[in-house]
Amino acid sequence: MRSGSTSSPPRPGQRDAITLGLRQNLAQFMLLVAVNALVGGTLGQERTVLPLLAEKVFHLDQYTSSLTYILAFGVAKAATNYFAGTLSDRHGRKPVLVAGWLIALPVPLLLIFADSWGWIVAANVVLGISQGLTWSTTVMMKMDLVGPGRRGLAMGLNEAAGYLGVAGTALATGYIASTYGLRPGPFLLGAAFIAVGLGLSVLTVRETHHHAKAEAARHVPAHAGTQAGLSNREVFTLTSFRDKSLSSVSQAGMVNNLNDGLAWGLFPVLFAAAGLGIERIGVLAAVYPAVWGAGQLITGPLSDRIGRKPLIIGGMLVQALALGMVALGNDFGTWLAAVVLLGTGTAMVYPTLLAAIGDVAHPEWRARSVGIYRLWRDGGFAVGALLSGLIADAYGIAAAVAVVAGLTALSGLIVAARMRNSDHRAQG
């Protein structure tokens, strides 16, 4: 079957005619890559600017208070991730994607016109809901299209596009802010991304749920306990606690975004306190997700060949080392090396964790399992904002970074002790 003909839902008796695979569905796959780059860009409009707004415009003098926007974002996105999987199974992937873009429409206006920090927090609740729907759905749709054989590559391309979008926008908004001020310029770029993303999703993205159903019809469970026919509660407990691989992935994802929440909220403040200007802070804020994004083009397919577990363990330990360098550093050169290393470690784990979920979860409930994993993972933003803010207020930013470095290393050791390494081969 030609790739162009896979987009129409099959009539009864035609499910076996649906073709899975990257090459067979390349046009829709690459369109979804572009859409996710816009999703990342919508998030990236905040990375450089909001920590500086908290300090320079709203004069927040406590880190815990200034990080409330990340706490709000993390809670909203985590909760929405959970529902995104169930909604996309019930109503299809495309309606959920379009709904996510529609919800994002007021975010730039809220950020531009906010006259109190409460409005910034409210904007991030809305942004978190939007990101939970849009990013989760692009992940599910790519998994649907490629099938089991190239899942690591698919997730590498998806996450690379998203975080290169974050990086490019963080760099651009740093330049815009240094030239034209912190508002409104940086957020006009976010508004443009939302408009284009909504238009592409409505006019050109096609439903992929029938691809997942076709895969489910011929799926062989990775191991006992991951069969079809599980309830929402069973999927939740399996993903979160019972299955050694799924639960290992869930905790690693949470810790990964815990340290990303720290980087998002406190790194710009740390760099500014050392005397770096907005443009240099923008460079550091952009290099980290840029290395993270581009590196996934290598690590995603590499995990298809060598397995998920070695990359996850190694990536968590590399991140811990990088955070230690940030805590000890005090100049642009040291911090630049540290954020390159942090991006490298994150690239090793990010697509690999998602691919590992896809390996183990049955296609019938894979979307729900992905949503539950992303619930835990993006809950890390909230935990990171609260934990790092409290430690930074009490002992300083360097101490907060050091504590998170230790937690990141511990997470890698948990994966080493619990996770299976053969699940990716069971689906190949």
C-alpha positions in Angstrom: 0.0 0.0 0.0 1.4 3.4 -0.9 2.2 5.9 1.9 -0.3 8.4 0.7 -3.2 5.9 1.0 -2.5 5.0 4.7 -4.2 8.2 6.0 -7.8 7.2 5.4 -9.4 5.0 8.2 -9.8 1.4 6.9 -13.2 0.0 6.1 -14.2 -3.3 7.8 -11.9 -6.1 6.7 -9.1 -3.8 5.5 -7.0 -3.4 8.7 -4.3 -5.8 7.5 -3.9 -3.5 4.4 -2.5 -0.7 6.5 1.2 -0.4 6.1 3.4 0.5 9.1 6.9 1.9 8.8 8.8 5.1 8.5 9.4 4.9 4.7 5.9 3.9 4.0 4.5 6.9 6.0 7.3 9.4 5.4 5.2 12.4 4.3 2.9 12.4 7.3 5.8 11.5 9.7 7.9 14.5 8.6 4.9 16.7 8.8 4.5 15.7 12.4 8.2 16.3 13.0 7.6 19.9 11.8 4.5 20.3 13.9 6.5 19.2 17.0 9.2 21.7 16.2 6.5 24.3 16.5 5.3 22.8 19.8 8.8 23.1 21.1 9.1 26.7 19.9 6.0 27.6 21.7 7.6 26.4 24.9 11.0 27.9 24.0 9.5 31.5 24.1 9.8 31.3 27.9 13.2 29.7 28.5 15.4 32.8 28.4 12.9 35.6 29.3 10.6 34.5 32.1 13.3 34.0 34.8 14.5 37.5 34.0 11.0 38.9 34.1 10.6 37.5 37.5 13.7 39.3 38.8 13.7 42.6 36.8 10.0 43.3 36.2 8.1 41.7 39.0 11.0 42.0 41.6 10.5 38.5 43.1 13.3 38.1 45.7 12.7 34.5 46.6 13.5 31.6 44.3 10.6 29.6 45.5 8.2 32.4 44.5 9.8 33.0 41.1 9.6 29.3 40.2 5.9 29.0 40.8 5.4 29.3 37.0 7.4 26.1 36.4 5.5 24.4 39.2 2.2 25.4 37.6 3.4 24.4 34.2 4.6 21.0 35.4 1.4 20.1 37.3 -0.8 21.2 34.4 1.2 19.4 31.8 1.6 16.2 33.8 -2.1 15.9 34.5 -3.0 16.6 30.9 -0.5 14.0 29.6 -2.5 11.4 31.5 -5.7 12.4 30.0 -4.2 12.9 26.5 -3.6 9.1 26.1 -7.2 8.2 27.1 -8.7 11.0 25.0 -6.7 10.0 21.9 -7.8 6.4 22.3 -11.4 7.4 22.6 -11.7 10.2 20.1 -8.6 9.9 17.9 -5.2 11.6 17.8 -6.0 14.5 15.5 -8.9 16.1 17.6 -6.6 16.1 20.7 -3.8 17.7 18.7 -6.0 20.5 17.4 -7.5 21.1 20.8 -4.0 21.6 22.2 -3.2 24.3 19.7 -6.6 26.0 20.3 -5.9 26.1 24.0 -2.5 27.7 23.4 -3.9 30.7 21.6 -4.2 33.1 24.6 -0.8 32.3 26.1 1.3 35.0 24.3 -1.3 37.6 25.2 -1.3 36.6 28.8 2.5 36.8 28.9 2.7 40.2 27.1 0.0 42.0 29.1 0.4 40.4 32.6 0.6 43.1 35.3 1.1 40.7 38.1 3.0 37.4 38.6 -0.3 35.6 39.1 -1.1 36.2 35.4 2.3 34.7 34.4 1.5 31.6 36.5 -2.0 31.4 34.9 -0.4 31.6 31.5 1.8 28.6 32.4 -1.2 26.6 33.5 -2.7 27.1 30.1 0.6 26.4 28.3 1.1 23.2 30.3 -2.4 22.0 29.3 -1.6 22.8 25.6 1.8 21.1 25.7 0.4 18.0 27.3 -2.1 17.6 24.5 0.1 18.6 21.5 3.4 17.0 22.5 1.9 13.8 23.8 -0.2 13.4 20.6 2.7 13.9 18.2 4.6 11.2 20.1 1.7 8.8 19.9 1.1 9.5 16.2 4.7 8.8 15.3 4.6 5.5 17.2 1.5 4.6 15.4 3.0 5.3 11.9 6.4 3.6 12.2 5.4 0.4 14.0 7.9 -1.6 16.2 11.0 -1.8 14.0 12.2 1.9 14.1 10.7 3.2 17.3 14.0 4.6 18.7 14.7 6.5 15.4 11.1 7.8 15.4 11.4 9.1 19.0 14.8 10.6 18.3 13.4 12.6 15.4 10.3 13.6 17.3 12.2 14.8 20.4 15.0 16.4 18.3 12.5 18.5 16.5 10.8 19.6 19.7 14.0 20.5 21.5 15.7 22.1 18.6 12.5 24.2 18.4 13.0 25.1 22.1 16.7 25.9 21.5 16.2 28.1 18.5 13.4 30.0 20.1 15.4 30.5 23.4 18.3 31.9 21.3 16.1 34.1 19.2 14.1 35.5 22.2 17.4 36.3 24.0 18.5 38.4 21.0 15.0 40.0 20.7 14.9 40.8 24.5 18.4 42.3 24.5 17.5 44.5 21.5 13.9 45.4 22.1 13.2 44.6 25.7 11.7 41.6 27.6 8.2 42.4 26.4 6.4 42.1 23.9 8.8 41.1 21.2 9.9 37.6 22.4 6.3 36.5 22.8 5.2 37.6 19.4 7.4 34.8 18.0 5.5 32.3 20.2 2.2 33.7 18.8 3.4 33.1 15.2 4.4 29.5 16.1 0.9 28.8 17.5 -0.9 30.1 14.5 1.2 28.0 12.1 1.0 24.9 14.2 -2.8 25.2 14.4 -3.1 25.7 10.7 -0.9 22.7 9.8 -2.7 20.5 12.3 -6.2 21.4 11.0 -5.4 21.3 7.3 -2.7 18.7 6.7 -2.3 16.3 9.7 -4.2 13.0 9.3 -5.5 10.6 11.8 -3.2 7.6 12.8 -5.3 5.7 15.4 -6.1 3.0 12.8 -2.4 2.3 12.5 -2.2 1.5 16.2 -5.2 -0.8 15.8 -3.6 -2.6 12.9 -0.4 -3.2 14.9 -2.4 -4.4 17.9 -4.1 -7.1 15.8 -0.7 -8.8 15.2 1.2 -7.8 18.3 3.1 -10.3 20.5 3.4 -9.2 24.1 7.0 -8.4 25.2 6.5 -10.5 28.4 3.9 -11.7 30.8 1.6 -9.0 32.2 1.7 -6.7 29.1 -1.1 -8.4 27.2 -4.2 -6.6 25.8 -7.4 -5.9 27.6 -6.1 -4.0 30.6 -8.2 -1.4 32.5 -7.0 2.1 33.0 -6.2 1.3 36.6 -4.2 -1.8 35.6 -2.2 0.2 33.0 -1.5 2.9 35.6 -0.1 0.5 38.2 1.8 -1.5 35.6 3.5 1.6 34.2 4.1 3.3 37.5 5.1 0.4 39.8 4.6 -3.2 38.8 6.6 -3.7 35.6 10.3 -3.3 36.3 11.1 -1.7 32.9 8.1 0.6 32.8 8.5 1.8 36.4 12.2 2.3 36.0 11.6 4.4 32.9 8.9 6.4 34.7 11.1 7.4 37.7 14.0 8.2 35.4 11.8 10.5 33.3 10.6 12.2 36.4 14.2 12.9 37.6 15.3 14.0 34.2 12.6 16.7 34.1 13.3 17.5 37.7 16.8 18.7 36.7 15.4 20.4 33.5 13.0 22.4 35.7 16.0 23.4 37.8 17.9 24.4 34.6 14.9 26.3 33.2 14.2 28.3 36.4 17.5 28.9 38.1 20.3 28.7 35.5 19.5 32.2 34.0 19.4 33.7 37.5 22.7 32.1 38.4 24.3 33.3 35.2 23.0 36.8 35.6 24.3 37.0 39.2 27.8 36.2 37.8 27.5 39.2 35.5 26.6 37.6 32.2 24.5 39.7 29.9 21.1 38.7 28.4 22.7 37.6 25.1 25.2 35.3 26.7 22.5 33.9 29.0 20.4 33.3 25.9 23.3 31.4 24.3 23.6 29.1 27.4 19.9 28.7 27.5 19.9 27.7 23.9 23.0 25.5 23.7 21.6 23.0 26.3 18.4 22.1 24.4 20.2 22.4 21.0 22.7 19.7 22.0 19.8 17.8 23.5 17.8 18.1 20.4 20.5 17.3 17.8 22.0 14.5 19.9 18.7 12.6 19.7 19.2 12.1 16.0 22.0 9.8 17.0 20.9 8.3 20.3 17.4 7.4 19.2 18.4 5.0 16.4 21.4 3.9 18.5 19.0 2.6 21.1 17.4 0.4 18.4 20.7 -1.3 18.0 22.3 -1.6 21.4 19.2 -1.5 23.7 17.6 1.2 25.8 19.2 0.4 29.2 22.9 1.4 28.6 21.9 4.8 27.2 19.5 5.5 30.0 22.1 4.7 32.7 24.9 6.5 31.0 22.8 9.5 30.2 21.6 10.0 33.8 25.2 9.8 35.1 26.4 12.2 32.4 23.7 14.7 33.5 24.8 14.3 37.1 28.4 15.2 36.2 27.3 18.2 34.2 25.2 19.5 37.0 28.2 19.2 39.3 30.1 21.4 36.9 27.4 24.0 36.9 27.4 24.0 40.7 31.2 24.5 40.9 31.6 26.8 37.9 31.7 30.6 37.9 32.5 31.7 34.3 31.0 31.5 30.8 33.5 28.9 29.5 32.9 26.4 32.3 29.1 26.8 32.1 29.2 26.4 28.3 31.0 23.1 28.7 28.6 22.0 31.4 25.4 22.8 29.4 26.9 20.9 26.4 27.5 17.9 28.6 24.0 18.3 30.2 22.4 18.3 26.7 24.4 15.2 25.7 23.3 13.3 28.7 19.7 14.3 28.2 19.8 13.3 24.6 20.9 9.9 25.6 17.9 9.3 27.8 15.0 11.3 26.3 14.0 9.4 23.2 15.2 6.2 24.7 12.8 6.4 27.6 9.9 7.0 25.2 11.0 4.1 23.0 11.3 1.8 26.0 7.6 2.5 26.9 6.6 1.7 23.3 8.6 -1.6 23.4 6.8 -3.0 26.5 3.3 -1.5 26.3 0.7 -3.3 24.2 -0.5 -1.2 21.2 -4.0 -1.4 22.5 -3.0 0.6 25.7 0.3 2.1 24.6 -1.2 5.6 24.3 -2.4 5.4 27.9 1.0 4.1 29.1 2.8 6.9 27.3 0.4 9.4 29.0 1.1 7.9 32.4 4.9 7.9 31.8 4.6 11.6 30.7 2.5 12.2 33.8 5.4 11.1 36.0 8.0 12.7 33.7 6.5 16.1 33.5 5.6 16.0 37.2 9.4 16.3 37.5 9.0 20.0 36.5 6.8 20.7 39.5 9.0 18.7 41.9 12.2 20.3 40.5 10.8 23.8 40.9 9.6 23.3 44.4 12.7 21.3 45.6 15.3 23.5 44.0 13.5 26.7 45.0 13.4 25.7 48.7 17.1 24.6 48.7 18.2 27.7 46.8 16.4 30.0 49.2 18.0 28.3 52.2 21.5 27.5 50.9 21.9 29.2 47.5 21.6 28.1 43.9 24.8 26.1 43.8 23.6 23.9 46.7 20.3 23.3 44.9 22.2 22.2 41.7 24.4 19.9 43.8 21.4 18.1 45.4 19.7 17.6 42.1 23.0 16.2 40.7 23.0 13.6 43.4 19.4 12.6 42.7 20.1 12.3 39.0 23.0 9.9 39.7 20.8 7.8 42.1 18.1 7.5 39.4 20.6 6.1 36.9 21.6 3.5 39.5 18.0 2.5 40.0 17.7 1.9 36.3 20.8 -0.3 36.4 19.3 -2.4 39.2 15.7 -2.9 37.9 15.3 -2.4 34.2 15.4 -5.2 31.7 17.6 -4.7 28.6 16.0 -7.1 26.2 12.6 -5.5 25.7 13.5 -3.6 22.6 14.4 -6.9 20.8 11.1 -8.5 21.7 9.3 -6.0 19.4 11.8 -5.8 16.6 
